[in-house]
């Protein structure tokens, strides 16, 4: 599988502009021979928007998903991207995977919400599932999810070989992309795709440092602090390691999350 990861800054609350950027990036990725392009957390709307996310959120049968499906079909490019999802009266911080035919393959709702703003706005998800993309078993997590070792272990135990992680990691947490993302790859024999925001969004400064990381914890591609498009062919690094569940179950982690 050839993977591209986009690192950039979305236009705040401008879904049309951000979807237009997604299309331009996917067009370039297809020309580079990529199979799937990964975008950061809440990239469809922007991350640092507070209460505005309540009005920008859509259900998964909304216009933004329709447009993402069209982009995927047009450019024959699978897409992984973050967006705010409305489900009835509930709001979720969600990432979706769409294949090159425009089919919705998977949805992940962020399980471990970061900070008081996220906890106030969003309901947490409750699972880490896997899906097939380009003949490989894959998993999804979002940003802070990756900082809990059991999250990546769960998708690896379910047979995943690639973990896509849309992210909005901000200063001063530079060691998350530099250290923890590599550790999750090495611990579990996974390719980890860490697609982060960069630059400023309001009072938020993002760390950048997006990466596509091999199962041995080494970087196949690594960004700096500026806008860029990473490309890596993961096929040479796809060793399958034996992965077993830890004694600490995901339910125990969710109980910890709910108490903090």
PyMOL commands that set and color helices and strands:
alter all, ss='L'
color gray80, all
select helices_A, chain A and resi 15-31+50-56+63-75+115-121+143-147+149-157+174-188+235-237+250-258
alter helices_A, ss='H'
color red, helices_A
select strands_A, chain A and resi 2-7+36-38+78-87+90-98+104-109+130-133+136-142+162-166+191-195+200-201+204-205+211-213+219-222+228-233
alter strands_A, ss='S'
color yellow, strands_A
deselect
rebuild
show_as cartoon
